[in-house]
Amino acid sequence: MTITTPGKLIAPISERQLALLLYTILSAAVLYPLFIVEIPPLVDYPSHIARIHILSSIASDTALQANYAVTWRALPNLAMDIILPPLTALMSVYTAGKIFVGLAILIPVAGVAALRKVLHGQVGIAPALAFLPAYNLCLTWGFLNFLFATGLCILAFAGWVASRHWRPVPRAASFALIALGLYFSHIFAFGAYALSVGGYTLHQLINQRSDFPKAWASTLSVAGTQFLLPAAFILLTLLSGSGGYTFYGDTHAKVLALVTPFYSVGSKADFLFAFFVAGFLIWMAIRRRISVIPAMRMPLIFLLLAAIATPEWLMRTWAVDIRLPVVITLVAIASMNIKIESRSAAIALSAIVFALFVARVAATAEFWSRADANLSEFRAATAMIPEGARIMTVQPPTSETPEGADQLRQIYWGLPAIAVIERSAFTPTLFTDFEKQLLQPAERNRAIDTPFGRPPSLNDLESGAALNLRGTKARLHWTGRSIFWTDWPHRLDYVVSVFDAAPPDGVGILLNPIHTGSFFVIYETIKGSCELPDPMDDESLRATCFRDDDAERQGGAAS
């Protein structure tokens, strides 16, 4: 197109250049919150980069060696673990982690652009819509391996569609390697790829006009070959006894899963944006202004049916049901055609969408900046914690909203992970599930380690320090999580209380405050135990706690 002014011709701008400019502006905008923080406040993020720090540094750090062990093996969750350790030789783990977050945001957009090019013959500006769900609930929870692998999944699927005219053997061999790499990046993204290929293959078979038995056998064998090795790994995992807590989820969980692509930190902009997108899609569907190209209808149906069937908990993995809605949204953007009645309507719609996008980015940046200040404050405070110490956080129950707390207090669950990076500390909740992670606790820490879990409350510390639990193994929660704070005064060195003013009477005798921050208190633990009151007598009674040295002195005086 050519832009003119009265009496003067300005350099012509092609549609390709305009699209490139648009993508550059949107990339800068969507990455802006990442530029202004040191530690992105994503729930699982501190634990992820702490793991990368351990993988990179354990060989030369004796304190880490005393707390952790690394067992390299084939796992379907290794994207960060393979990509980031080499980068930490060139930069800090915080910088390397932010690079991976940026990739997890941008690669899905690249996947949509590639798939749209294959399906429509050109990229155009439609893939720019993939920036809209960039800040989604999966990102907020820090499911970075999944998001990164989702981008790879869509790129791989675009390659599969583009290679439909290849000779069978080179195609099957090439995509067998691609599918295996995707499986090791993240198993859920691999599953989305398998569903997409399955739906696309079914579409091909339905429309196959050549010889029925021979053509179908060739199509199925080429498509299925790439899944043989991953299927073998999955089968071995199942035969080894993998399993655990599985729960489909309630209505609230399913509604949350539905809005996952357009819901991030719970800001007003999130709700407004999700409401607008839902309303727009319903309105356009009623008016039959939205269509999906025929070849993509079956892949989307396969993904949608799988999303409906996916439980909230699957084999001890939480929030499984919020993953596929993100994939469906991205694949739908690549597959849909939206007809706008007029140029003015298109301009007005673009302006509304862009304004909502900017509002979401601004709300996210404000929240990230505020939370990053808190995380950085705690990072500085870790200087007073000895190297190799064992530490955990306690928080108020999620049903409570303490003064000064953010709308997403879960981002502080990973505070001790920062101490892992700064002080080679041990924290019980650092993702050490043997079936999912390379990281394992050292022998001395196995009694207080949990494959996954959330912080206890200060009230939980009373029951955890119960006299009758002294020296026993950690108990198990009904979901399979370890109640890792069992006998914590003898197994942990420090406790960080977040958004709690003071410990309750009784257990406070076992906690010595050494630093008070703006939203946290660091306590040094004092060895001791608690005698719990009988709830049948009076539920309002507090535990009676005593220090070990006091008990020893009393025993000596009595003798």
C-alpha positions, 0 to 999 in steps of 0.5 A: 500500500502507499501512504500519500500526503498532499503534494508529496509521496512518502516511501511505500509500505508493503503489507509485509512490512506493516505486518512486521511492524505490528508484530514488533510493536506487539512483541515489545508490548507483551514483553514489557512486564518482563523487562521491568522486573527481576523475578517474574511473580509466577507461582512456580517460577522461583522453584523452577529457576532454583532447580536450574541453579542446582543443576548448574551449580551442584557439582561445585557447591558442597552445601547444595550437595548436602541438600540435593541430588540430581538423577539425569534420566528420560522424563517428559518435562525437560524443556527448561532443564535442557535449555537453561543450564548452558545459559547460566554459564553466560548469565545469572539464573535470573536472566536465563529464567526471564529469557525462557519466560519470554520464549514461552510467551512468544513461541506460541505466537510463532506457532500460530503464524506458521500454522496459519501460513500452511493453512491459508497460504499467507501469514497476514495479521490474524496471528497477532490475535495470539498475543491476546491470550499470552497472559493466561492462567497457565503463565500465572501459575508458572507452567513454563515448560508446558507453554514453551512446548505448546509453541513447539507443538503448534510449530510441529503440527504446522510442519506435519500439515505442510509435509503432507506431500512428502514421501512416506519414509522421510516424513515418518522418520523426521516426525518420529524425532520431532514427536519424541523431542516434543514428548521430552519437552512436556507430555501435555503438549505432546498429547495436544500434538497427538490429538491434532495429528489424529484429527487431521489424519481422520479428516484425510481418511474421510476425504480419501478418494483413492484405493481404500485399503492401501491408501488408509493403511499408508496414511495411518502407518505414516501418522502413527509411526511417530508416536511409537517411541513416546507410546513405549515410554508412556507404557513403561511409566504405567507399568512401573506403577505410576498413578496417584490421586485423580479428581475430575473437579467441580463446576468452579474448576471447570469454569476457571479452565474455560476462561484460562486463556484470557484470565491471568492475575484476576484484574478487572481488565482480565474479567472485562477482556474475558467477557468481551471475547466470549460475547464477541464470539457468541455474537459472531457465531449467531450471525455466522460470521465465523468459520473454520477451514474444513481440514481443522474441524476434526483436530479442534473437535478432538482437542475440545472433547479431550479438554472436556474429559480432562480432570483437574487432578491427574495422577498427582498433577494439579490443574491439568484441565487448564492446559488444553483450553490454551492450545485450543484458543491458539489453534482456533486463531490459526484456523478461523476466518472472521468476516467483518461487515465493513472497514469501519467496523473492523477499525472499531473492533481493532481499536477495542481489542487493542485497548483491552490488550493494553489494559491487560498488559498495564494491569499485569505490569503494575501487579508484577512490579509490586510483587517483584519489589516484595520478592527482591526484598526477601532476596536481600534478606536471605543474606542473614540465613546461613548457607545450606540451611533448611527453610520453609514458609507459612501462610494464612489459609487461602480462605483468609485475606490478610492486610497487605496481601495481593490478590494472588498470594500463591506467588509467595509460596516459592519464597524459600526457592530464592534462598536456594539460589542465594544461600544453597538452602533446602526447602521441602516444596521444591518439586522433587517428584521422582516421576516428573523431576530430575531433582531429588532430596539428599538423604538427610532431607528425605523426611521433610521433603514433599513431591508437591505441596503448599505452605502450612499455616502458623496454626498448622505448626502446632500440630506439626510439633506435636510431642507424639510425632517427634522423630516420626516420618512425615504423614501423608495428605489424602491427595498424596502430598506429604505433610512435610512439617511433621516434627519441624522444630527438629528438622528445619532451621528457619521458618518464614511467615508471610502476611501473619503478624505473629505466631499463636501463643504456645508455638511462638516459644519455638520461633525466634524472630531474626528479621522483620520485612514489610510482608514477612518475618524470618524466624530461627527455629528452636528445638522443642515440641508441643502438647496438643489440647484435647479438642473435646475439652475446649476447641479454643485452647492452644497447644502448650509448647516447650523447648528441649533445653527447658525440658532437660533442665526441668528433668535435671532439677527433678532428679 
